[in-house]
Amino acid sequence: MTPAGTAVAEADAPARAVRLPRRRGIELSLIVLAVLLCVYGYCDVGLARSGTVPPGAAGYGAGLGVLALVAHWAVRLRAPYADPLLLPIGVLLNGLGLVLIYRLDLETPGDRAAPAQLVWSTLGVALFIVVVLMLRDHRWLQRYSYVCVAAALVLLALPILFPAVNGARIWIRIAGFSIQPGEFAKVLLAVFFAAYLAANRSALAYTGRRVWFVQLPTGRVLGPILAIWLLSVGVLVLERDLGTSLLFFGLFVVLLYVATGRTGWIAVGLLLASLGAVAVGWLEPHVHGRVEDWLHPLGTIEAGLGPNQLAQSLFAFAAGGVLGTGLGLGHSVLIGFAAKSDFILATAGEELGLTGLCAVFLLYGLLVERGYRAGLALRDPFGRLLAVGLASIVALQVFVIAGGVTGLIPLTGMAMPFLAQGGSSVVTNWAIVALLIRISDRARRQYDGESAP
């Protein structure tokens, strides 16, 4: 063959797949660092409170380390190309949450939540391992999108049949056992939204007639978003749960924007969410009370009733300053019954300071960014939307909770991902991390040229 013919043949030959590093060693190193940081925090609490290392420090470190290593083994076995940051971030946030809850348990010896949270964390890691080992391809979930939305609606409606807890109907309590179904429903809704929008993105991008300066969508296209809006308002009215309503409505709007690329959907979503929140905020007493507390956080002090939870939370953040008071040396327990759940971020802000709080937010930001990156790297629309949706769940939840406890927006009563007390929340968050790991593995395999195991 002539040199010219050889050059043509080489040009026509398919490009070789790029061999990408698997980076499991990096993941293992970061996991070890995360476990050591959590054990250090656990010991620091004991030294600050009693001057001695807590007797359970070795057991806590061993338990957290074993869970993390088993999860790492599952990723190494079934998802060797997965993003190496996702699992260590989950381990560090979960471990830090256990440290903060243990620290608050020392102030409430009659109400110890850390042992139960450790059990739920174990169940969450077990679910993580099952998802990573059993779900070989995320596209399998697309077949069951309508089953997912039906199950999600049932889970959202179930708490209506049970008594309200702290003013909201978001819990199912049976014989001392309680779960929050809305936590599981958000993942199922993300699967349905991703499947629906992936199948109908062309129709959703089409718009109807123009009225003044606004390009209105057709009624057939506008129907789904109006139905989701009405459903979110219905959940808010019946269950008095502002957080869940804003979460899954915001999730749908974000995915709608990603699927169509039309910024008008963001404007429509914000308008509908604002109208629903304002209407219910005025008409529903429980939600109206939270709005009043937000507008006047020091009103109870001025009335001689002492600081309410929001005021005490603001005092905790102020007391922390830049570097914090140190683990175990704060007074955020004065917040009351929600110090370990809704307001646990106030403990982090007081005892770790602005520096530690920024570090926590950076961890959440990295988790969300890696989820977005995995989604953008995928070729299939469903996987791309699912990854963006799962990462957006974490982003929206962190914003809503952090905004509530800092006085930026009204309180919603949600759980901070991984940090706060709540079994349903920590199990669901581990499921989200598992799905993101599976998606990121698929995204990198397509560039390496390998097929799924």
N, C-alpha and C positions, 0 to 999 in steps of 0.2 A: 504494500500500500504506500502511496506517495505521502510525503510530509503534509501536503494540503489535505489529502483524504484523512490522514490521522487526526489532524486538527479539527476537521468537520465531525468526525466520529466522537472525539472527546467533547466537543461542544454539545452534541446531541445526547450524550449519556446523561442519565439522571444524576442530580447532585447527591453526594453521599450524606447520610444523616450525621448530624453533629453529635458527637458523644459527650453528653453532659455529665458533670460530676454528681454523685448522689448526695453527698454532704451529710451523711448520717453521723459521721464522727463529730462534725460541728454541732449537730443536734444533741448528741450525747454530752458533749462538754458543756453546752448551755444548760442542759437539764441538771447536771451535777452542780453548776453554779447556782441555779435557781433553788435547789434543795438546800444548799449550804446557806444561802441568804435567809431562807425561811427558818432554818434551825437557829441561825444567829439571832433573828428577831424573837423567836420563842425564848431563847436563853436571856436575851436582853430584858424582856418583860419580867422574868423571875428575878434577875439581879436588881432591877429598879424597884421592885415591890418588896422583896425580902432579903436581898443581898446574897442570895444563893441561886445556883442553877436549878431550874425546876426538875423534880425527880423524873418526870416523864419525857425529858428532852430527847434521850436516846431512842425511846420508843416512837416518839413523834417523827424524828428524823428518819428512822428505819422504815416506818410505815409509809411516809411520803415518798421516800426513795424507792421502795419496792414498787409502789403504784406507778411512779414515773418510769421506772426501768421496764416494767411489763408493757406499758403503753408504747415505749420506745421500741421494744422488741416487735410489737404488732406492726408498727409503722415500717420498721426495717424489713419485715417479712413480706408485707402486702403492698406497701406504698413507698418503695425505696427512693422515688424521685420527688417525694413531697417536700414542701417548703420546710426548711429546718428551724424556722422561728416559731411556728404556730404552737407546737406542743410545749416547748419551754415557756412560752408566754402564759399558756394555760396553767402550767404547773406553778409558776411563780405567783400569779394572781390568786389561784386557789389556796396556795400555802400562806400567802399574806393574809387572805381572808380568815383562815383558821387561826393565825396568830392574833389578829384583831379581836375575833370573837372570844378566844381564850382570855385575852387581856380584859375584856369587859365582863367575862364570867367571874373574875376575881372580885369585882364590885357587887356581883349579884350571886352569892353562893347558893341561894335557893332556886336559881333558874340558870342551870348550866346548859349552854347550847353547843359548845365546841364538840363534845363527844358525838352528838347526833349529826352535826355538820360533817364530821369526819366519816361517819357511816354513809351519808348521802354523797360525799365526795368519792368514796369507794365505789358506790353504785354508778356514779357518773363516769368514772374511769372505766368501769366494766362495760358500760354502754358504748363508750368510745372504742374500746377494743373490739366489741361485737360489730360495730359499724365498719371499722377499718378492715376487719377480717372477712366479713360476710358480703358487704356491698362492693362488688368488684367493678361496677360501672355506675356512675351517678345517673346516667340516662335511663336506667331502669326505673327510677322514681317517676319519670314523666308518664309512664303508662298508668299510674295510679293517682293522677292529679285530682280527679273528681272524688275518689275515695278519700283523699287527704282533706279536701275542703269539707266534705260531709262530716268526717270525724272532727275537724276543727270547729265546725258550728255546734256540734253536739257538746264538745268540751267547753265551749264558751257559754252555752246555755245551762249546763248542769248546775253551776253555783247559784242560779236563781232559785232553785228548790231548797237551798239550805239557808240557815240564819245568817244575817250580816255579822261581820267581824270588824270591829273598829269603824263601823259606818259603811263598809263596802261588802258586796256579795261577790267575792272572788275566790273563796275557799270552799273546799269540800271536806267536812270533818265527820269521821265515822269512828267511834270507839277509840278516841284519843289519837287517831291517825289522820293527818291532814295533808292535802295536796292542793296546788294551785293550777287548775287545768289550763288557764290562759297561757302559761309558760310553754306547754307542749303545743298548744294551738298555733302559736306564732311560727314555729318551724313548718308545720303542716300547711299553713297559709302561704309561706314563702315558696313551698314546692308548687302549690296550685297557681299562684300568681305567675311564677316563672314559666310554667307549662302553658298557661292561657295566653300570656303575652307573646311567648315564642311562636305560638301557632297563629296568632292574629295580629302580629305587629304591623303588617302591611295595611290592614283595614283600619287599625288604630291610628296610623300616621295620616290617613286621609281625613280632610276636614271639609265641612259643609260651607254654608253661606256666610258671608261677612256682614256683621251688624256693626255699624260705625267703624271703629278701629279694631274690633275683635273678630277673629276668625273662629266661628263656632264649629264644633264637631257635629256630625250627624247624630240623630237620635239613637240610632243603632249602636254607634260608638260610645255615646255619652251614657248609655244605659248602665253598663257595668260599673263605672266609677260612681254614679249616683247610688246604685245599689250598695256598694261598699260604704259610701258615706252614710247612708241611712242605717246600715247595719252597725257601724261604729257608734253612731249616736244612740241607737237602740241599746247597745251594750252599756253605754255610759249611763243611760237613764235607768235601766233595770238593775244594773250591778253597782252603779255609782263609782265606776272605775275609769277615771279620766286617762290614766296612763296606758292601759291596754288599748283603749279606743284610738288614742293618738298614735300609738305604736303601729298597729296594723294598717291604719289608714295611711300614715306616712310611708310605710313600707310599700304599699300599692302605688302611691304617687311616684316614689323614687324609681320603682321598676318600670312604671309607665313612661317616665322620662327617658330612662336608659334604652327601652325598647324602641321608642319612636324618635328620640332626639329632638322633640319639640318642647321648648321651654314653657310654652303656654300651659302645658299640663301642670307644671309646678305652680303657676299662678292660680289656676283653677283649684288645685288641691289645697293651697293655702287659704283661698277664699272660703271654700266649703268647710274646711276644718275650723277656721275662725268663726264662721257663722254658727256652727254646731256648738263649739265650746262656749261662745258668748251666751247663746240661748240657754243652754243647760246650766251654765254658771249662774245665771240669774234665777232660773226656775227651780233647780234642785238644791235643797237646803244644805246637804253635805258638801257638794262641790262649791256652793256659794260661800260656805264657811271657810273653805281653803283659799278661795280668792280673797276674802276679807283679810285673812291672816297674811297673805302675800302682800296686799296693799298696805297693811298696817302691822308689820311684824312686831313692833314694840307696844302695840295697843293694850295688851293685857297687863304690861308693866305699868303703863300710865293709869290703868283702871285699878291698880292696887292688887291684881290677882297673881302677880309674879310672871316670870318669862314663860312663854309657851315654847313648844318644841322648836319652831323655826327661830325664835329669838335666841334660845339656848345654843342652837347650831351655829348661828352667826357669832355668838360669843366664843364658841370653841375655835372656829377658824381664826378669829382675831387673836386669841390667846396663843395660837401656834406660831404666829409670826413667820419668819423666813425659814428657820431651821427646826422649829417644833420644840415641844417640851421634853421629848424623849418618850420612847415606848413605855407605857405603864405609869406615866407621870401626869397624864391629863385628867380632865374632869368631865368628859363628854357623856359620862353615864348619867349626868343630871338631865339629859334630854328626856329620859324616861323609857317607856316600854319599847320604843322603836329604835333605840340606840344601836342594836345589833343588826337591824334590818334596813329600814328606810334611811336612817341617818348614820350608817357606819362610816360614810365618807367624812363625816365631821370628826370622828376619832382619828382617821388618817391625817386630816388637815391639822388637828391640834397637836398630835404627838410626832408626826413626821414633818410638819411645817409645809410652807409653800414649795420648798424644794422636793420633798417626798411626794407631795400631791402632784406636782408636775411630772415626776417620774412615773407615777401610776397612770396618769393620762397619756403619757408617751407609750406605755405598754398597750393601752387600749388602742391608741392611734396606729401602732405597728400591727396589731392584730387585724384591724379594719383594712389597713393598707395592703397587707399581704393577701387578704381575701379578695380585694378589688383586683390586685395584680394577677391572681390565679384566674379570676373570671375573664379579664381582658385578654389573657393568653389563649383561652379556649377558642375553638372554631365553631362549636355548636351553640346556637342561640340559647337553648335551655340551660346548659351548664353555665354560660356567661351570666344569665339573669339570676340563676340560683346562687352563684357565688356572691354576686353583688347584693342580692337580697339578704343572705345570711350575714354578710359583713355589715349591712345597713341596720339589721336588727340590733347588733351590738352598739353601733354608732348612735342610733336613735335612743336606745335605752340609757346609755351613758349620758347623753345630752339632757334627756328629760329628768333623770335622777339628780345629776350634778346641778342642773339649773334649779331644781326644786329646793335642794338643801342649802344652796347659796343665795336664795332669794331672787334669782333671775326670772323664774316663772313659778306659777303655783305648784304646790306639792301634788304628786300623783300617787304615791304609795307603792312604787315599784321597787324591785330588788336590784342593787348594783351587781352586774355580772361577776360571778366568782367570789366577790368580796363579802356580800351580805349574807346573813343567815337566811336559809331557805332551801329546802331539799329539791323542790321542783325546779327552781332556778338553776342550781349548780348542775343538776343532771342534764337539763336542756342545753346549757352552755357547753358542756362536754360533747353533746351530740353535734352542736354547731361546729366546734373545732374539728371533730371527726369528719364531717362532710367537707369542710374546707380542705382538710388534708387529702381526702380522696380526690377532690377536684384539682388541687394543685399537682398531685401526682399524675393525673391524666393530662394536664396541661403541659407538663414537661416531657412526658412520654411521646407526645405527638412530634416534638422536635428531635427527640432521640431516635425515633423510628421503631421503638419497641411497642408491643401490644400489651394490654393488661394481662396479669397472670390469670 
